[in-house]
Every structure is written in structure tokens, then in C-alpha cells.
Amino acid sequence: MVRPQNTTVNPFSLFVREETLHCVASSDPSTPPLISWYRLVPGGGMTQVNSSDRLAIDRAGSLRFHGVADAEWILLKGWYRCQADNGYTSDSADVFLHVLTSPPAPTQCEFTARTLQRV
């Protein structure tokens, strides 16, 4: 199983409208794994993620966020669980989708370039 990686989304970037949480499982070809995604709820519960206009589980089993407006990202922040099951065994992995709530500080190079532009 390729476990998903914690991911940070920067909604302040004009180009961030998509993000993918990858989850890949392999099994005997006669029993291919079914991958399901869940959103973990504070207090220990979880709800199954279903495809919608903003979320889709692709053929490989990864969870894809698409067409998300910058203000919507904060609603998607949180813990997600990828679960693979082939009918005989199952495995799962948790991943956190972090969303920045303020623009990141400029790098030293960006700061120097902006300073030089003003002079």
C-alpha cells in the first residue's frame, strides 16, 4: 500500500484549485482491492466520503479535490482515512489535509526581489 502523505494547501495561490491525496493498494489480481475514503470526525467517528462536485475518488483510489474556491478549502481541512479491502484483508492509513489561513511569509529571495523593485 502506498500511504497518503499529510498535505498543506495554500488557498492564497491563484492556481490552487485542485489537490490529490494519493492512496494505492495492491493485491492478488483475482481479488483487487476496493479503496474507500472517510473523513474523521472529532470525537472518534467518521463519515464516508462520496463523490461530489468538489470531491472524487479516482480509478486508482486517490481522493481528488477539484474546483475548490479559496474560501472553501478551510471547510475541507482535517483528517481523512484511506481504507483498502480485498474481501480477505484490509489496511488503512490516516492523512491530514492542512489549509493555510494566512499567506505564507515570503522567502528571502522573494523579499529581496520586492525590496529591489521598490528602489
C-alpha positions as CSV (number, residue, x, y, z in Angstrom):
1,M,0.0,0.0,0.0
2,V,1.2,3.5,-0.8
3,R,0.2,5.5,2.2
4,P,-1.1,9.0,1.7
5,Q,1.1,11.9,2.8
6,N,0.0,14.8,5.0
7,T,-0.7,17.7,2.7
8,T,-0.8,21.5,3.0
9,V,-3.0,23.6,0.7
10,N,-2.2,27.3,0.1
11,P,-5.6,28.8,-0.9
12,F,-3.9,32.2,-1.4
13,S,-2.2,30.9,-4.6
14,L,-4.2,31.8,-7.6
15,F,-3.6,28.4,-9.1
16,V,-4.6,26.1,-6.2
17,R,-8.0,24.7,-7.2
18,E,-7.0,21.0,-7.0
19,E,-5.2,18.7,-4.6
20,T,-4.9,14.9,-4.5
21,L,-4.4,12.6,-1.6
22,H,-2.8,9.5,-3.1
23,C,-3.6,6.0,-1.8
24,V,-2.6,2.9,-3.7
25,A,-3.1,-0.7,-2.7
26,S,-2.1,-3.9,-4.4
27,S,-3.4,-7.4,-4.0
28,D,-3.7,-10.7,-5.8
29,P,-5.2,-9.9,-9.3
30,S,-8.1,-12.3,-8.5
31,T,-9.1,-10.1,-5.5
32,P,-8.5,-6.4,-6.5
33,P,-8.7,-4.0,-3.5
34,L,-11.6,-1.6,-3.1
35,I,-10.4,1.7,-1.8
36,S,-12.7,3.9,0.3
37,W,-12.2,7.3,1.9
38,Y,-13.5,8.5,5.2
39,R,-13.4,11.9,6.9
40,L,-12.6,11.6,10.6
41,V,-14.9,13.4,12.9
42,P,-13.7,14.9,16.2
43,G,-14.6,12.5,19.0
44,G,-13.8,9.3,17.1
45,G,-16.4,9.0,14.4
46,M,-16.0,9.0,10.7
47,T,-18.2,9.6,7.7
48,Q,-17.6,8.1,4.3
49,V,-16.5,10.5,1.5
50,N,-18.7,10.3,-1.5
51,S,-18.0,11.8,-4.9
52,S,-19.5,15.3,-5.3
53,D,-18.9,18.4,-7.3
54,R,-15.7,19.0,-5.1
55,L,-14.5,15.5,-4.3
56,A,-13.9,12.5,-6.4
57,I,-12.2,9.1,-5.8
58,D,-10.3,8.3,-9.0
59,R,-9.9,4.9,-10.6
60,A,-6.6,4.4,-8.7
61,G,-8.2,5.1,-5.4
62,S,-6.8,8.6,-4.7
63,L,-9.0,11.3,-3.3
64,R,-9.1,14.3,-5.6
65,F,-10.3,17.8,-4.5
66,H,-11.2,19.8,-7.6
67,G,-12.8,23.1,-8.5
68,V,-12.4,24.3,-4.9
69,A,-12.6,28.1,-4.3
70,D,-10.1,29.6,-1.9
71,A,-12.7,30.2,0.8
72,E,-14.0,26.6,0.5
73,W,-10.6,25.0,1.4
74,I,-11.0,25.7,5.1
75,L,-14.1,23.6,5.2
76,L,-12.2,20.6,3.8
77,K,-9.4,20.8,6.4
78,G,-9.0,17.8,8.6
79,W,-8.2,14.1,9.0
80,Y,-9.0,11.6,6.2
81,R,-8.7,7.8,6.2
82,C,-7.9,5.7,3.2
83,Q,-9.1,2.1,3.6
84,A,-8.2,-0.7,1.2
85,D,-10.1,-4.0,1.4
86,N,-9.9,-7.0,-1.0
87,G,-12.5,-9.1,0.9
88,Y,-9.9,-11.1,2.8
89,T,-7.7,-8.4,4.4
90,S,-7.9,-4.7,4.9
91,D,-5.5,-1.9,5.6
92,S,-5.9,1.8,6.3
93,A,-3.9,5.0,6.6
94,D,-4.7,8.4,8.0
95,V,-3.7,11.7,6.4
96,F,-4.2,15.3,7.5
97,L,-5.2,18.0,5.0
98,H,-3.9,21.3,6.4
99,V,-5.1,24.6,4.9
100,L,-3.2,27.8,5.4
101,T,-5.3,30.6,7.0
102,S,-2.9,33.4,6.1
103,P,-0.4,33.8,3.2
104,P,3.0,32.2,3.8
105,A,5.8,34.6,4.6
106,P,8.0,35.5,1.5
107,T,11.2,33.6,1.1
108,Q,14.5,35.6,1.5
109,C,14.8,35.7,-2.3
110,E,11.2,37.0,-2.8
111,F,11.7,39.6,-0.1
112,T,15.0,40.8,-1.7
113,A,13.4,41.0,-5.1
114,R,10.4,43.0,-3.8
115,T,12.8,45.4,-2.0
116,L,14.9,46.0,-5.0
117,Q,11.8,46.7,-7.2
118,R,10.8,49.5,-4.8
119,V,14.1,51.2,-5.1
